[in-house]
Amino acid sequence: MKLTELMMKHRGKIASTLVILLLAGWMIWHHRADLSREALVAWGKDLHPAWFIAAFCILPVLGFPLSILLLLAGVRFGLTGGMILATAGTFFHHFAAFYLAHGSFRDSVRRRLEKAGRKIPPIKEKHRIWFTALFAAIHGPPYAAKLYLLALTDVPFRVYLWAGAPAYVLFCFVPVGAGSAVTTFNPTWIYILTGVMAAILLAGYLLRKRFGAMMNQDEAS
């Protein structure tokens, strides 16, 4: 499909995106004087705890970017409080997404896939734990999409929760720590967070390489 045809097909989405970007750019320019670190920290600390906790539990399940909320959690509650919220929220997200995906939503997706000549691929029982942990460790797809995609497979809830949620919690440490570091601007924390992120990415790469090769060998045999 040519570029012009693709643009015409999605002209509504493109126009909406441009309008949103223009409005966002105008707001940033209009309030540029209020975008200092002190102003952002003050705004984060003024967030009402109850409303923020409710938003943290609900919005990611609806597709809102989790990273923004993790950063604000670090600003509002600090590293310890932010990680407690991140841990509890992540487990709640898994619980909610799994049961939403196994309701009428699952049947609707299955019917659409069957009409398209596809189906949700099965995962061998011996691979479910590693597959779940590695799928959670892969960066790229949105958090909500990963939650629902994995929930639509035949992975049981206990594996989905206890292999997936801890992996996500581990990655929460960096944005929560970054939000906490913003309030104090301690360079030591920046170095620590950078090192932790590098270690997590390296571990994820090595695990993905090792166990991905094992799964391919098993499928070939």
Residue frames as a rotation matrix with the C-alpha (Angstrom) as fourth column:
MET 1
0.575 0.818 0.000 0.00
0.818 -0.575 0.000 0.00
0.000 0.000 -1.000 0.00
LYS 2
-0.144 -0.631 0.762 1.33
0.580 -0.678 -0.452 3.42
0.802 0.377 0.464 -0.99
LEU 3
-0.813 -0.272 -0.515 2.02
0.581 -0.423 -0.695 6.07
-0.029 -0.865 0.502 1.61
THR 4
-0.850 0.521 0.082 -0.69
-0.491 -0.839 0.235 8.38
0.191 0.160 0.968 0.26
GLU 5
-0.077 0.845 -0.529 -3.27
-0.206 0.505 0.838 5.58
0.976 0.173 0.135 0.34
LEU 6
-0.280 -0.103 -0.955 -2.26
0.801 0.523 -0.291 4.68
0.530 -0.846 -0.064 3.88
MET 7
-0.973 -0.107 -0.204 -2.58
0.201 -0.826 -0.527 8.31
-0.112 -0.553 0.825 4.97
MET 8
-0.562 0.827 -0.015 -6.01
-0.632 -0.418 0.653 8.61
0.533 0.376 0.758 3.38
LYS 9
-0.065 0.531 -0.845 -7.16
0.234 0.831 0.505 5.41
0.970 -0.165 -0.179 5.05
HIS 10
0.005 -0.035 -0.999 -6.13
0.989 0.148 0.000 6.66
0.148 -0.988 0.035 8.49
ARG 11
-0.426 -0.214 0.879 -6.70
0.337 -0.939 -0.065 10.38
0.839 0.268 0.473 7.92
GLY 12
0.614 0.722 0.320 -9.02
-0.074 -0.351 0.933 10.63
0.786 -0.597 -0.162 10.91
LYS 13
0.763 -0.398 -0.510 -6.45
0.644 0.393 0.656 9.19
-0.060 -0.829 0.556 13.31
ILE 14
-0.263 -0.914 0.308 -3.69
0.928 -0.327 -0.180 11.32
0.266 0.239 0.934 11.79
ALA 15
-0.106 0.306 0.946 -5.77
0.102 -0.943 0.317 14.50
0.989 0.130 0.069 12.12
SER 16
0.882 0.469 -0.041 -6.68
0.058 -0.021 0.998 13.69
0.467 -0.883 -0.046 15.73
THR 17
0.431 -0.807 -0.404 -3.03
0.898 0.336 0.286 12.99
-0.095 -0.486 0.869 16.59
LEU 18
-0.417 -0.598 0.684 -1.91
0.693 -0.696 -0.186 16.28
0.587 0.397 0.706 15.04
VAL 19
0.314 0.618 0.721 -4.55
-0.093 -0.736 0.671 18.22
0.945 -0.277 -0.174 16.96
ILE 20
0.935 0.018 -0.354 -3.50
0.333 0.295 0.896 16.60
0.121 -0.955 0.270 20.24
LEU 21
0.056 -0.997 -0.060 0.19
0.998 0.056 0.001 17.30
0.003 -0.060 0.998 19.53
LEU 22
-0.310 -0.116 0.944 -0.56
0.383 -0.924 0.013 20.92
0.870 0.365 0.331 18.67
LEU 23
0.675 0.628 0.388 -2.59
-0.142 -0.405 0.903 21.39
0.724 -0.665 -0.184 21.85
ALA 24
0.767 -0.455 -0.452 0.11
0.635 0.445 0.631 19.73
-0.086 -0.771 0.630 23.94
GLY 25
-0.235 -0.903 0.359 2.79
0.925 -0.321 -0.205 21.90
0.300 0.284 0.911 22.34
TRP 26
-0.009 0.316 0.949 0.76
0.074 -0.946 0.316 25.03
0.997 0.073 -0.015 22.96
MET 27
0.918 0.396 -0.015 0.20
0.021 -0.013 1.000 24.12
0.396 -0.918 -0.020 26.63
ILE 28
0.414 -0.848 -0.331 3.91
0.903 0.334 0.272 23.38
-0.120 -0.411 0.903 27.16
TRP 29
-0.417 -0.575 0.704 4.89
0.694 -0.702 -0.162 26.69
0.587 0.421 0.692 25.54
HIS 30
0.266 0.632 0.728 2.22
-0.045 -0.746 0.665 28.63
0.963 -0.209 -0.170 27.41
HIS 31
0.968 0.126 0.219 3.27
-0.225 0.037 0.974 27.17
0.115 -0.991 0.064 30.78
ARG 32
0.454 -0.861 -0.231 6.99
0.339 0.407 -0.848 26.90
0.824 0.307 0.476 30.05
ALA 33
-0.177 -0.537 0.825 7.83
-0.560 -0.634 -0.533 29.08
0.809 -0.556 -0.189 33.04
ASP 34
0.360 0.420 0.833 6.16
-0.931 0.217 0.293 26.55
-0.058 -0.881 0.469 35.37
LEU 35
0.890 0.008 -0.456 8.05
-0.161 0.940 -0.299 23.49
0.427 0.340 0.838 34.07
SER 36
-0.063 -0.937 0.343 10.98
-0.831 -0.141 -0.538 23.78
0.552 -0.319 -0.770 36.45
ARG 37
-0.501 -0.193 -0.844 12.04
0.156 0.939 -0.307 20.80
0.851 -0.285 -0.440 38.55
GLU 38
-0.994 0.106 -0.027 10.78
0.003 -0.224 -0.975 22.53
-0.110 -0.969 0.223 41.68
ALA 39
-0.379 0.910 -0.165 7.34
-0.915 -0.396 -0.080 23.15
-0.138 0.121 0.983 40.15
LEU 40
-0.007 0.348 -0.937 7.01
-0.539 0.788 0.297 19.55
0.842 0.508 0.182 38.94
VAL 41
-0.745 -0.318 -0.587 8.10
0.293 0.634 -0.716 18.17
0.600 -0.705 -0.379 42.32
ALA 42
-0.887 0.451 0.095 5.64
-0.347 -0.516 -0.783 20.45
-0.304 -0.728 0.615 44.12
TRP 43
-0.112 0.878 -0.465 2.83
-0.965 0.016 0.261 19.35
0.237 0.478 0.846 41.80
GLY 44
-0.195 -0.021 -0.981 3.66
-0.148 0.989 0.009 15.68
0.969 0.147 -0.196 42.37
LYS 45
-0.914 -0.212 -0.345 3.75
0.292 0.242 -0.925 16.08
0.280 -0.947 -0.159 46.13
ASP 46
-0.723 0.689 0.058 0.37
-0.632 -0.624 -0.459 17.86
-0.280 -0.368 0.887 46.10
LEU 47
-0.429 0.582 -0.691 -1.38
-0.430 0.541 0.723 14.87
0.794 0.607 0.018 44.53
HIS 48
0.202 0.592 0.780 -4.08
-0.979 0.101 0.177 13.53
0.026 -0.800 0.600 46.84
PRO 49
-0.707 -0.625 0.332 -2.89
-0.646 0.761 0.059 10.10
-0.290 -0.173 -0.941 48.08
ALA 50
-0.218 0.698 0.682 -6.27
0.000 0.699 -0.715 8.34
-0.976 -0.156 -0.153 47.84
TRP 51
0.744 0.520 -0.418 -7.03
-0.363 -0.210 -0.908 9.62
-0.560 0.828 0.033 44.34
PHE 52
0.061 -0.810 -0.583 -3.53
-0.997 -0.027 -0.066 8.85
0.037 0.586 -0.809 43.13
ILE 53
-0.716 -0.289 0.636 -3.64
-0.416 0.908 -0.056 5.28
-0.561 -0.304 -0.770 44.49
ALA 54
0.233 0.887 0.398 -7.03
0.060 0.395 -0.917 4.74
-0.971 0.237 0.039 42.82
ALA 55
0.712 -0.024 -0.702 -5.67
-0.658 -0.373 -0.654 6.12
-0.246 0.928 -0.281 39.53
PHE 56
-0.359 -0.931 -0.074 -2.58
-0.922 0.341 0.182 3.91
-0.144 0.133 -0.980 39.82
CYS 57
-0.561 0.193 0.805 -4.75
-0.099 0.950 -0.296 0.81
-0.822 -0.245 -0.514 40.17
ILE 58
0.367 0.892 0.264 -7.30
0.243 0.181 -0.953 1.62
-0.898 0.414 -0.150 37.45
LEU 59
0.578 -0.037 -0.815 -5.63
-0.615 -0.676 -0.406 3.63
-0.536 0.736 -0.413 34.69
PRO 60
-0.515 -0.838 -0.182 -2.92
-0.749 0.337 0.570 1.12
-0.416 0.430 -0.801 33.62
VAL 61
-0.505 0.417 0.756 -5.57
0.333 0.902 -0.276 -1.57
-0.796 0.112 -0.594 33.10
LEU 62
0.619 0.782 -0.072 -7.28
0.308 -0.325 -0.894 0.87
-0.723 0.531 -0.442 30.70
GLY 63
0.565 -0.456 0.687 -4.09
0.807 0.133 -0.576 1.47
0.171 0.880 0.443 28.75
PHE 64
0.944 -0.256 0.210 -2.60
-0.282 -0.954 0.103 4.53
0.174 -0.156 -0.972 30.46
PRO 65
0.243 -0.935 -0.258 1.26
-0.094 0.242 -0.966 4.48
0.965 0.259 -0.029 30.43
LEU 66
0.798 0.057 -0.600 2.50
0.531 0.406 0.744 2.93
0.286 -0.912 0.294 33.65
SER 67
-0.160 -0.986 -0.046 5.89
0.906 -0.128 -0.404 4.67
0.393 -0.106 0.914 33.53
ILE 68
-0.306 0.120 0.945 4.32
-0.070 -0.992 0.103 8.10
0.949 -0.035 0.312 34.15
LEU 69
0.717 0.662 0.219 2.50
-0.302 0.011 0.953 6.84
0.628 -0.750 0.208 37.21
LEU 70
0.591 -0.582 -0.558 5.63
0.767 0.619 0.166 5.13
0.249 -0.526 0.813 38.53
LEU 71
-0.442 -0.764 0.471 7.60
0.582 -0.643 -0.497 8.34
0.682 0.055 0.729 38.23
LEU 72
-0.049 0.528 0.848 4.88
-0.444 -0.772 0.455 10.26
0.895 -0.354 0.272 40.06
ALA 73
0.846 0.331 -0.418 4.74
0.161 0.589 0.792 7.53
0.508 -0.737 0.445 42.72
GLY 74
0.027 -0.930 -0.368 8.42
0.934 0.155 -0.322 8.12
0.356 -0.335 0.873 43.42
VAL 75
-0.597 -0.194 0.779 7.85
0.096 -0.981 -0.171 11.87
0.797 -0.027 0.604 43.65
ARG 76
0.208 0.833 0.512 4.77
-0.502 -0.358 0.787 11.55
0.840 -0.421 0.343 45.87
PHE 77
0.950 0.297 0.094 5.76
-0.246 0.529 0.812 8.70
0.192 -0.795 0.576 48.20
GLY 78
0.171 -0.955 0.243 9.52
-0.928 -0.073 0.366 8.34
-0.332 -0.288 -0.898 47.86
LEU 79
-0.478 -0.465 -0.745 11.38
-0.747 0.661 0.067 5.16
0.462 0.588 -0.664 46.96
THR 80
-0.991 0.070 0.115 10.01
-0.013 0.801 -0.598 2.91
-0.134 -0.594 -0.793 49.72
GLY 81
-0.266 0.962 -0.067 6.42
-0.144 -0.109 -0.984 4.10
-0.953 -0.252 0.167 49.57
GLY 82
0.062 0.248 -0.967 6.50
-0.957 -0.259 -0.128 4.24
-0.282 0.933 0.221 45.77
MET 83
-0.716 -0.388 -0.580 7.73
-0.558 0.817 0.142 0.64
0.419 0.426 -0.802 45.50
ILE 84
-0.818 0.518 0.251 5.08
0.101 0.557 -0.824 -0.55
-0.567 -0.649 -0.508 47.95
LEU 85
0.109 0.882 -0.458 2.42
-0.471 -0.360 -0.805 1.08
-0.875 0.304 0.376 45.76
ALA 86
-0.140 -0.239 -0.961 4.04
-0.988 0.102 0.119 -0.25
0.069 0.966 -0.251 42.58
THR 87
-0.965 -0.254 -0.064 4.12
-0.246 0.962 -0.120 -3.80
0.092 -0.100 -0.991 43.97
ALA 88
-0.522 0.839 0.153 0.53
0.174 0.281 -0.944 -3.76
-0.835 -0.466 -0.293 45.20
GLY 89
0.160 0.596 -0.787 -0.67
-0.664 -0.525 -0.533 -2.05
-0.731 0.608 0.311 42.01
THR 90
-0.496 -0.432 -0.753 1.13
-0.858 0.377 0.349 -4.50
0.133 0.819 -0.558 39.72
PHE 91
-0.974 0.186 0.131 -0.45
0.142 0.946 -0.290 -7.50
-0.178 -0.264 -0.948 41.43
PHE 92
-0.159 0.967 -0.199 -3.85
0.024 -0.198 -0.980 -5.82
-0.987 -0.161 0.008 41.20
HIS 93
-0.049 0.081 -0.996 -3.32
-0.920 -0.391 0.014 -5.14
-0.388 0.917 0.094 37.48
HIS 94
-0.865 -0.322 -0.384 -2.57
-0.452 0.833 0.319 -8.81
0.217 0.449 -0.867 36.88
PHE 95
-0.741 0.653 0.156 -5.63
0.334 0.560 -0.758 -9.90
-0.582 -0.510 -0.633 38.83
ALA 96
0.052 0.819 -0.572 -7.91
-0.262 -0.541 -0.799 -7.49
-0.964 0.192 0.186 36.98
ALA 97
-0.209 -0.194 -0.959 -6.49
-0.959 -0.152 0.240 -8.10
-0.193 0.969 -0.155 33.50
PHE 98
-0.980 -0.200 -0.025 -6.62
-0.201 0.964 0.174 -11.89
-0.010 0.176 -0.984 33.84
TYR 99
-0.540 0.831 0.131 -10.26
0.503 0.444 -0.741 -11.99
-0.674 -0.335 -0.658 34.87
LEU 100
0.145 0.536 -0.832 -11.27
-0.500 -0.685 -0.529 -9.38
-0.854 0.493 0.168 32.32
ALA 101
-0.444 -0.423 -0.790 -9.49
-0.895 0.164 0.415 -11.36
-0.046 0.891 -0.451 29.60
HIS 102
-0.996 0.065 -0.060 -11.22
0.064 0.998 0.029 -14.60
0.062 0.025 -0.998 30.66
GLY 103
-0.304 0.945 -0.119 -14.70
0.021 -0.119 -0.993 -13.14
-0.953 -0.304 0.016 30.47
SER 104
0.687 0.654 0.315 -16.68
0.371 0.057 -0.927 -12.17
-0.624 0.754 -0.204 27.39
PHE 105
0.522 -0.584 -0.621 -13.61
-0.717 -0.695 0.051 -10.28
-0.461 0.419 -0.782 26.18
ARG 106
-0.493 -0.749 0.442 -11.79
-0.426 0.651 0.629 -13.58
-0.759 0.122 -0.640 25.60
ASP 107
-0.030 0.576 0.817 -14.64
0.580 0.676 -0.455 -15.08
-0.814 0.459 -0.355 23.58
SER 108
0.857 0.359 -0.369 -14.83
-0.024 -0.689 -0.724 -11.96
-0.514 0.630 -0.582 21.42
VAL 109
0.103 -0.909 -0.405 -11.09
-0.865 -0.283 0.414 -12.06
-0.490 0.307 -0.815 20.67
ARG 110
-0.527 -0.280 0.803 -11.23
-0.027 0.949 0.313 -15.78
-0.849 0.143 -0.508 19.89
ARG 111
0.413 0.776 0.477 -14.09
0.544 0.210 -0.812 -15.29
-0.730 0.595 -0.336 17.42
ARG 112
0.797 -0.157 -0.583 -12.24
-0.453 -0.794 -0.405 -12.46
-0.399 0.587 -0.704 15.66
LEU 113
-0.265 -0.964 0.023 -9.08
-0.765 0.225 0.603 -14.53
-0.587 0.142 -0.797 15.39
GLU 114
-0.323 0.220 0.920 -11.01
0.312 0.943 -0.116 -17.53
-0.893 0.250 -0.373 14.06
LYS 115
0.776 0.631 -0.007 -12.62
0.244 -0.310 -0.919 -15.36
-0.582 0.711 -0.394 11.39
ALA 116
0.574 -0.652 -0.496 -9.14
-0.796 -0.587 -0.150 -14.21
-0.193 0.481 -0.855 10.38
GLY 117
0.766 -0.243 -0.595 -7.95
-0.129 0.849 -0.512 -17.81
0.630 0.469 0.619 10.24
ARG 118
-0.381 -0.914 0.140 -5.79
-0.307 -0.018 -0.952 -17.55
0.872 -0.405 -0.273 13.36
LYS 119
0.705 0.562 -0.433 -5.90
0.243 0.382 0.892 -18.73
0.666 -0.734 0.133 16.96
ILE 120
0.611 -0.487 0.624 -4.28
-0.785 -0.477 0.395 -18.03
0.105 -0.731 -0.674 20.29
PRO 121
0.073 -0.644 -0.762 -1.12
-0.397 0.682 -0.615 -20.18
0.915 0.347 -0.205 20.29
PRO 122
0.956 0.225 -0.188 -0.80
0.056 0.491 0.869 -22.78
0.288 -0.841 0.457 23.09
ILE 123
0.136 -0.927 0.350 2.23
-0.849 -0.292 -0.441 -22.69
0.511 -0.237 -0.826 25.39
LYS 124
0.078 -0.173 -0.982 3.79
0.149 0.976 -0.160 -25.95
0.986 -0.134 0.102 26.54
GLU 125
0.909 0.401 -0.118 3.38
0.150 -0.050 0.987 -26.54
0.390 -0.915 -0.105 30.26
LYS 126
0.414 -0.822 -0.392 7.12
0.887 0.268 0.376 -26.85
-0.204 -0.503 0.840 30.89
HIS 127
-0.501 -0.625 0.600 7.74
0.768 -0.640 -0.026 -23.44
0.400 0.448 0.800 29.25
ARG 128
0.419 0.845 0.331 4.97
0.646 -0.534 0.546 -21.45
0.638 -0.015 -0.770 30.91
ILE 129
0.691 -0.175 -0.701 6.93
0.587 -0.430 0.686 -20.07
-0.421 -0.886 -0.194 33.87
TRP 130
-0.362 -0.923 -0.132 9.96
0.612 -0.342 0.713 -19.00
-0.703 0.177 0.689 31.85
PHE 131
-0.443 0.258 0.859 7.85
0.804 -0.309 0.508 -17.72
0.397 0.915 -0.070 28.98
THR 132
0.646 0.762 -0.046 5.76
0.680 -0.548 0.487 -15.59
0.346 -0.346 -0.872 31.33
ALA 133
0.480 -0.544 -0.688 8.80
0.498 -0.477 0.724 -14.10
-0.722 -0.690 0.042 33.08
LEU 134
-0.591 -0.761 0.267 10.61
0.630 -0.228 0.742 -13.39
-0.504 0.607 0.615 29.81
PHE 135
-0.115 0.644 0.756 7.51
0.852 -0.327 0.408 -11.93
0.510 0.692 -0.512 28.18
ALA 136
0.829 0.402 -0.390 7.21
0.557 -0.663 0.500 -9.54
-0.058 -0.631 -0.773 31.12
ALA 137
0.180 -0.870 -0.459 10.89
0.444 -0.344 0.827 -8.61
-0.878 -0.353 0.324 30.80
ILE 138
-0.346 -0.291 0.892 10.65
0.938 -0.087 0.336 -7.72
-0.020 0.953 0.303 27.11
HIS 139
-0.326 0.183 -0.928 10.55
0.170 -0.954 -0.248 -3.97
-0.930 -0.239 0.279 26.53
GLY 140
-0.997 -0.015 0.074 8.58
0.075 -0.233 0.970 -2.48
0.003 0.972 0.234 23.66
PRO 141
-0.330 0.943 0.049 4.88
0.480 0.123 0.869 -3.44
0.813 0.311 -0.493 23.78
PRO 142
-0.219 0.328 0.919 2.69
-0.642 -0.757 0.117 -1.32
0.734 -0.565 0.377 26.07
TYR 143
-0.893 -0.181 0.411 2.18
-0.448 0.424 -0.787 -2.64
-0.032 -0.887 -0.460 29.59
ALA 144
-0.081 0.958 0.276 -1.59
-0.701 0.142 -0.699 -3.14
-0.709 -0.250 0.660 29.20
ALA 145
0.433 0.210 -0.877 -1.17
-0.860 0.387 -0.332 -4.94
0.270 0.898 0.348 25.88
LYS 146
-0.545 -0.717 -0.435 1.31
-0.494 0.694 -0.525 -7.36
0.678 -0.071 -0.732 27.43
LEU 147
-0.736 0.333 0.590 -1.01
-0.526 0.268 -0.807 -8.03
-0.426 -0.904 -0.022 30.36
TYR 148
0.278 0.960 -0.020 -3.98
-0.721 0.194 -0.665 -8.87
-0.635 0.199 0.747 28.14
LEU 149
0.251 -0.226 -0.941 -2.04
-0.848 0.418 -0.326 -10.77
0.467 0.880 -0.087 25.47
LEU 150
-0.783 -0.599 -0.168 -0.53
-0.429 0.715 -0.552 -13.14
0.451 -0.360 -0.817 28.01
ALA 151
-0.576 0.644 0.503 -3.84
-0.510 0.198 -0.837 -13.52
-0.639 -0.739 0.214 29.83
LEU 152
0.356 0.755 -0.550 -5.46
-0.905 0.131 -0.406 -14.67
-0.234 0.642 0.730 26.58
THR 153
-0.347 -0.536 -0.770 -3.12
-0.656 0.725 -0.209 -17.68
0.670 0.433 -0.603 26.36
ASP 154
0.559 0.559 -0.612 -3.55
-0.032 0.752 0.658 -20.94
0.828 -0.348 0.439 28.27
VAL 155
-0.618 -0.786 -0.017 -1.14
0.063 -0.028 -0.998 -19.87
0.784 -0.617 0.067 31.02
PRO 156
0.171 0.724 -0.668 -2.86
0.814 0.278 0.510 -20.57
0.555 -0.631 -0.542 34.39
PHE 157
0.781 0.268 0.564 -3.51
0.018 -0.913 0.408 -17.74
0.624 -0.309 -0.718 36.80
ARG 158
0.878 -0.460 -0.132 -0.92
0.190 0.082 0.978 -18.82
-0.439 -0.884 0.160 39.40
VAL 159
-0.012 -0.902 0.432 1.84
0.940 0.137 0.312 -18.76
-0.341 0.409 0.846 36.77
TYR 160
0.212 0.209 0.955 0.51
0.681 -0.732 0.009 -15.57
0.700 0.649 -0.298 35.20
LEU 161
0.918 0.238 0.316 0.56
-0.044 -0.733 0.679 -13.82
0.393 -0.638 -0.663 38.58
TRP 162
0.833 -0.551 0.060 3.63
-0.020 0.079 0.997 -15.20
-0.554 -0.831 0.055 40.35
ALA 163
0.037 -0.844 0.535 5.95
0.881 0.280 0.381 -15.38
-0.471 0.457 0.755 37.34
GLY 164
0.093 0.069 0.993 4.81
0.811 -0.585 -0.035 -12.17
0.578 0.808 -0.110 35.62
ALA 165
0.890 0.397 0.224 4.14
0.214 -0.798 0.564 -9.68
0.403 -0.454 -0.795 38.41
PRO 166
0.635 -0.699 -0.329 7.55
0.373 -0.095 0.923 -9.97
-0.677 -0.709 0.200 40.16
ALA 167
-0.208 -0.718 0.664 9.30
0.963 -0.030 0.269 -9.33
-0.173 0.695 0.698 36.83
TYR 168
0.270 0.392 0.879 7.31
0.564 -0.805 0.185 -6.13
0.780 0.446 -0.438 36.32
VAL 169
0.975 0.089 -0.205 7.95
0.223 -0.463 0.858 -5.06
-0.018 -0.882 -0.471 39.94
LEU 170
0.197 -0.979 -0.053 11.69
0.788 0.126 0.603 -5.41
-0.584 -0.160 0.796 39.34
PHE 171
-0.387 -0.313 0.867 11.49
0.854 -0.478 0.208 -2.98
0.349 0.821 0.452 36.43
CYS 172
0.671 0.696 0.256 9.42
0.514 -0.685 0.516 -0.55
0.535 -0.214 -0.817 38.51
PHE 173
0.423 -0.548 -0.722 12.46
0.801 -0.148 0.581 0.19
-0.425 -0.824 0.376 40.66
VAL 174
-0.556 -0.748 0.363 14.08
0.829 -0.466 0.309 2.42
-0.062 0.473 0.879 38.04
PRO 175
-0.273 0.459 0.845 11.21
0.344 -0.774 0.531 4.89
0.898 0.436 0.054 37.31
VAL 176
0.794 0.542 -0.276 10.14
0.431 -0.180 0.885 4.99
0.430 -0.821 -0.376 40.97
GLY 177
0.229 -0.813 -0.535 13.73
0.873 -0.071 0.482 5.59
-0.430 -0.578 0.693 42.01
ALA 178
-0.592 -0.411 0.693 14.06
0.726 -0.645 0.237 8.28
0.350 0.644 0.680 39.35
GLY 179
0.274 0.786 0.554 10.98
0.283 -0.616 0.735 10.05
0.919 -0.045 -0.392 40.70
SER 180
0.831 -0.026 -0.555 12.34
0.555 -0.021 0.832 9.83
-0.033 -0.999 -0.003 44.22
ALA 181
-0.154 -0.985 -0.073 15.75
0.947 -0.169 0.274 11.12
-0.282 -0.027 0.959 43.10
VAL 182
-0.160 0.159 0.974 14.13
0.608 -0.762 0.224 14.14
0.778 0.628 0.025 41.47
THR 183
0.816 0.573 0.079 12.95
0.278 -0.508 0.816 15.37
0.508 -0.643 -0.573 44.87
THR 184
0.756 -0.596 -0.270 16.48
0.237 -0.135 0.962 15.30
-0.610 -0.792 0.039 46.32
PHE 185
0.890 -0.425 -0.166 18.55
-0.297 -0.262 -0.918 15.42
0.346 0.867 -0.359 43.13
ASN 186
0.447 -0.740 0.502 21.18
-0.482 0.274 0.832 13.12
-0.754 -0.614 -0.234 44.62
PRO 187
0.189 -0.417 -0.889 23.72
-0.968 0.074 -0.240 12.17
0.166 0.906 -0.390 41.89
THR 188
-0.748 -0.500 0.437 24.49
-0.596 0.796 -0.109 8.91
-0.294 -0.342 -0.893 43.72
TRP 189
-0.034 0.838 0.545 20.96
-0.106 0.539 -0.835 7.69
-0.994 -0.086 0.070 43.07
ILE 190
0.630 0.227 -0.742 21.31
-0.715 -0.204 -0.669 8.48
-0.303 0.952 0.034 39.39
TYR 191
-0.343 -0.843 -0.414 24.43
-0.911 0.406 -0.074 6.31
0.230 0.352 -0.907 39.17
ILE 192
-0.721 0.114 0.684 22.76
-0.311 0.828 -0.466 3.50
-0.620 -0.548 -0.562 41.13
LEU 193
0.323 0.943 0.076 19.63
-0.249 0.162 -0.955 3.56
-0.913 0.290 0.287 38.97
THR 194
0.408 -0.256 -0.876 21.69
-0.913 -0.105 -0.394 3.58
0.009 0.961 -0.277 35.78
GLY 195
-0.678 -0.735 -0.008 23.66
-0.732 0.676 -0.090 0.56
0.072 -0.055 -0.996 36.99
VAL 196
-0.468 0.593 0.655 20.52
-0.160 0.672 -0.723 -1.32
-0.869 -0.443 -0.220 38.04
MET 197
0.565 0.715 -0.411 18.84
-0.511 -0.088 -0.855 -0.64
-0.648 0.693 0.316 34.71
ALA 198
0.038 -0.647 -0.762 21.90
-0.970 0.160 -0.184 -1.85
0.240 0.746 -0.621 32.79
ALA 199
-0.841 -0.365 0.401 22.04
-0.489 0.829 -0.272 -5.01
-0.233 -0.425 -0.875 34.93
ILE 200
-0.066 0.913 0.402 18.32
-0.193 0.384 -0.903 -5.71
-0.979 -0.138 0.151 34.41
LEU 201
0.605 0.278 -0.746 18.57
-0.742 -0.142 -0.655 -5.25
-0.288 0.950 0.120 30.66
LEU 202
-0.353 -0.826 -0.439 21.62
-0.895 0.435 -0.098 -7.50
0.272 0.358 -0.893 30.46
ALA 203
-0.761 0.120 0.638 19.96
-0.293 0.813 -0.503 -10.21
-0.579 -0.569 -0.584 32.57
GLY 204
0.307 0.952 0.001 16.83
-0.335 0.109 -0.936 -10.03
-0.891 0.287 0.352 30.43
TYR 205
0.378 -0.250 -0.892 18.87
-0.924 -0.043 -0.379 -10.35
0.056 0.967 -0.248 27.24
LEU 206
-0.687 -0.724 -0.055 20.85
-0.714 0.687 -0.135 -13.35
0.136 -0.053 -0.989 28.54
LEU 207
-0.533 0.567 0.628 17.73
-0.168 0.657 -0.735 -15.13
-0.829 -0.497 -0.255 29.80
ARG 208
0.502 0.759 -0.416 15.84
-0.534 -0.106 -0.839 -14.44
-0.680 0.643 0.352 26.59
LYS 209
0.066 -0.584 -0.809 18.74
-0.969 0.155 -0.191 -15.76
0.237 0.797 -0.556 24.51
ARG 210
-0.838 -0.481 0.256 19.23
-0.539 0.800 -0.262 -18.89
-0.079 -0.358 -0.930 26.61
PHE 211
-0.517 0.693 0.503 15.66
0.050 0.611 -0.790 -20.00
-0.855 -0.383 -0.351 27.13
GLY 212
0.377 0.587 -0.716 14.49
-0.716 -0.306 -0.628 -18.83
-0.588 0.749 0.305 23.72
ALA 213
-0.322 -0.588 -0.742 17.00
-0.897 0.440 0.041 -21.21
0.303 0.679 -0.669 22.16
MET 214
-0.923 0.007 0.386 15.81
-0.194 0.857 -0.478 -24.01
-0.334 -0.516 -0.789 24.46
MET 215
-0.009 0.998 0.059 12.19
-0.235 0.055 -0.971 -23.47
-0.972 -0.023 0.234 23.44
ASN 216
0.299 0.067 -0.952 13.11
-0.941 -0.145 -0.306 -23.49
-0.158 0.987 0.020 19.75
GLN 217
-0.720 -0.631 -0.289 15.00
-0.659 0.752 0.000 -26.77
0.217 0.190 -0.957 20.19
ASP 218
-0.719 0.506 0.476 12.05
-0.046 0.649 -0.759 -28.38
-0.693 -0.568 -0.444 21.98
GLU 219
0.298 0.878 -0.374 9.62
-0.480 -0.201 -0.854 -27.26
-0.825 0.434 0.361 19.29
ALA 220
-0.012 -0.394 -0.919 11.91
-0.992 0.118 -0.037 -28.56
0.123 0.912 -0.392 16.54
SER 221
-0.933 -0.356 -0.043 12.13
-0.344 0.922 -0.176 -31.96
0.103 -0.150 -0.983 18.24
